[in-house]
Amino acid sequence: MTTTQTTPSETSALAVLNRRDFIQASAGAALVFAMGNLPGSARAATVHTLPPLPFADTALDPVISANTLSFHYGKHHKAYVDNLNKLVTGTEFADMTLEKIIMATAGQADKAGIFNNAAQVWNHTFYWNSLKAKGGGEPPAALKQKIEAAFGTVDACKMELAKAATTQFGSGWAWLVLDADKKLQVVKTGNAELPLTKGLKPLLTIDVWEHAYYLDYQNRRPDYVNAVLDKLVNWGFAADNLGA
């Protein structure tokens, strides 16, 4: 699978993204560096780059195949990064971090292209970290306690996530989030929308754009969603986000 080349230091910093790593990375589209004093440049520009996957491209087989990852990550995710860099060049957003771009463009129709690509870079990086080989099972104790307080049982929480993911009309995302009252909720968003712009703290997500599953499952979205929840969901990543 083709990926963007990174330096050894970038690979070390991003190869396994825990909560702290993800915040640092996503604050600058996974990794940010200054362009320096280029001729004619009034200020340094932020370049957003494609972070490495936090697992091998065959690690999620058979739930998500390496073939799906080659398109989903290597082409779709990369395209969002490339488009974002093109769209922000020479604009007021050129030296902003990823999250600042998202917050500055959310809800602005004339900035929809920038928002959509920035949000999709963030969403996909978050999604990859919401998955792991041999995932599923029992959440860590602190997260499990919050889940049981909100939903009754872990299985009930999974059912709510599955319902959100399978009933999202068209493209979008299902999320486990922490609200302002420190309670867990399951929400769904369409297209590139994300909980950050609504004052909610994302803990994990499931991508239900067709390119996330169509090569492996065709139109059987429920089968993909249930397989992810049973075998790949990264409760540890959600727990790290809860405690951050």
Secondary structure, DSSP 4 states (H G I P E B T S, - for coil): -------HHHHHHHSS--HHHHHHHHTTTT---B--S-TT-SS--B---PPPPSS-TTTTTTTS-HHHHHHIIIIIIHHHHHHHHHHHTTSTTTT--HHHHHHHHTT-GGGHHHHHHHHHHHHHHHHHHTB-TT--SPPPHHHHHHHHHHHSSHHHHHHHHHHHHHHS-SSEEEEEEE-TTS-EEEEEEETT--GGGGT-EEEEEEE-SGGGTHHHHTT-HHHHHHHHHHHTB-HHHHHHHHH-
